[in-house]
Amino acid sequence: MSEETIYRRDEQHRDRWSIFGAESGIQQLSQRLSASDLKRYEVFEDFKDQILETISPDVSVALWREGAVVFEEGSYIDVAFFLVKGAAAAYLSKHVEPEPLTGGSQSGVPSAGDMELAPALPGETVYFQQSQRGGQASGATTFLSAMDFDLGSEDDVATLGPGEFFGEIGALNGWPQSVTVKTLSPCVIVQIRLPALRLLKRQSSTFRKKIEAVYRERALLPQLRACPVFSSCPETLIARLAGRVELVSCKPGETVVEEGAPVDALYLVRSGFMRLSRRMGQGQATVTYLSKGMSVGEVELLIDGLERARFTVSSVGYGELVRIAWSDLQEALRDAPLSEQELWRAAVARIKETGARLADPRSSEFVEFALDKGLVEGNSILVMNLDVCTRCDDCVRACADTHGGQPRFVREGDRYDNLLIAKSCYHCQDPVCLIGCPTGAIRRANVGDVVEIKEQICIGCATCHDNCPYDAIVMQDTGTTWPDDALPKALRGSPRAVASKCDLCYTSSAGPACVRNCPHHCAFRVGSIDEFRALQRTAGP
């Protein structure tokens, strides 16, 4: 490996980790580790040096102090954790908080002095005051459909020891973490960012099976319980089914089911979006889409004569599926008649939906547009009727007046017929902008679907800006410089920029200023593609 490549990877590592976990929990963070360094850890033993060198900028090893919160329930992270030494606990913070272990090595848990850690990054360890942490409050919602740990009861605590993964289910699926993880002793933890995690899964069946085993143990059962099809199934039947299903990971554009192929399984979507398309002439026409919790295959499995796939199913982005073989599904349906009724209900709804879409030639074009532009993700999309809009910019001025002189959106964007989709935050169902923020400045506001940025703890790293697929976050120069006591030290004396985005004016009882102050009533907030479609049909001068 050339010196230039080594230098570049070292710089990448510093960029990605120098402000990670910027709080009092991390006592020491490693420099970029070589392939031989990484192989010291069990999780990397089976990988070739070339793969380890490739992922090295996305891997760090940290020494966490006893009693530190690694992440909180409700937080979005793009990092998986592998516990090397020490002990930690996973729990619902609003119900119970575990007691730390005491006694150091006398209890069998190493003390900080016993820990062996690779060299730290140059310079001081970065800290932020505990009060500045941006995680959810202890009263945050518990996302049962995205549960990383099947805790059994409200008061249970899952104890984690050396050799265990945690956080990887939320990282891979883009889910909020459903538990809080806290160290019970000083801990050495390997931290793997999402790009490296995905590459490791693709390169090693052993690693993939290890990750999937964790998912089966901690998340699969509660997700099957939450699925309407299996809600009436006995617990023993769900447990038996969970042991037989296949877990499928998809890359963007990957085909899961080919139109015309025999259908022998039901697929449940556990993350991402799936496109359903049909051959039209020489191309493919998008008919509908699936999102988390939806299923496909029930029509072909239930109705005689429809044993072959009616549509091609492909992944829009990265996606995760649960594949249930028809033989296993039949067994479940025999023992739970209500499940068969639910499956029939889903099949009838799918037939009606796709029939209506196929009868409307423009419907396919619209669904394709909604998938490509991310409208399916949005909970609040700013849409303007261009047939009525006079470009007076009163909406922009109202936004600026509400937010200290700086507008939080741009009155430009993609167009569909007479509707303009402004560059304003969609407040997505699974907001990727929340992933990787080192200070927690961008977070759920605990008010509906609002995603906000706390300017006072934003360090202007632009992670959220870079993550947003819809250009809805802008970096604004505050006209000031960072003070001499700013952390990390690299900020000191440099121009201070902060990330800025729409917050739906959630602190105002009057609602979004952009809509409220439009003199021609041409600005709307829509919460789904169905609302967008209805507006598109009715909007006019």
Salt bridges, closest charged atoms under 4 A:
ASP10 OD1 - ARG32 NE 2.69
GLU11 OE2 - ARG14 NH2 2.43
GLU23 OE2 - ARG133 NH2 3.56
GLU42 OE2 - LYS210 NZ 3.86
ASP49 OD1 - LYS39 NZ 2.91
GLU53 OE1 - ARG32 NH1 3.39
ASP58 OD1 - ARG16 NH1 3.09
ASP78 OD1 - ARG193 NH1 2.99
GLU97 OE2 - LYS182 NZ 2.48
GLU116 OE2 - ARG40 NH2 3.08
GLU124 OE2 - LYS489 NZ 3.33
ASP150 OD2 - ARG225 NH2 3.28
GLU164 OE1 - ARG218 NH2 3.08
GLU235 OE2 - ARG225 NH2 2.83
GLU246 OE1 - ARG323 NH1 3.74
ASP264 OD1 - ARG323 NH2 2.90
GLU298 OE2 - ARG350 NH1 3.51
GLU320 OE2 - LYS201 NZ 3.85
GLU320 OE1 - ARG270 NH2 3.01
ASP328 OD1 - ARG244 NH1 3.26
GLU331 OE2 - ARG240 NE 2.79
GLU331 OE1 - ARG244 NH1 2.81
ASP335 OD2 - ARG240 NH2 3.67
GLU342 OE2 - ARG345 NE 2.81
GLU353 OE1 - ARG350 NE 3.58
GLU353 OE2 - ARG357 NH1 3.59
ASP360 OD2 - ARG533 NH2 3.30
GLU365 OE2 - ARG362 NH2 2.89
GLU368 OE2 - ARG275 NH2 3.21
ASP372 OD1 - ARG275 NH2 3.28
ASP393 OD1 - ARG411 NE 2.58
ASP394 OD1 - ARG397 NH2 2.71
ASP414 OD1 - LYS373 NZ 3.43
ASP417 OD2 - ARG362 NH1 2.87
GLU452 OE2 - ARG443 NE 3.83
GLU452 OE1 - LYS454 NZ 3.99
ASP466 OD1 - HIS465 ND1 3.09
ASP471 OD2 - LYS423 NZ 3.71
ASP503 OD1 - HIS403 NE2 2.96
ASP503 OD2 - ARG408 NH1 3.91
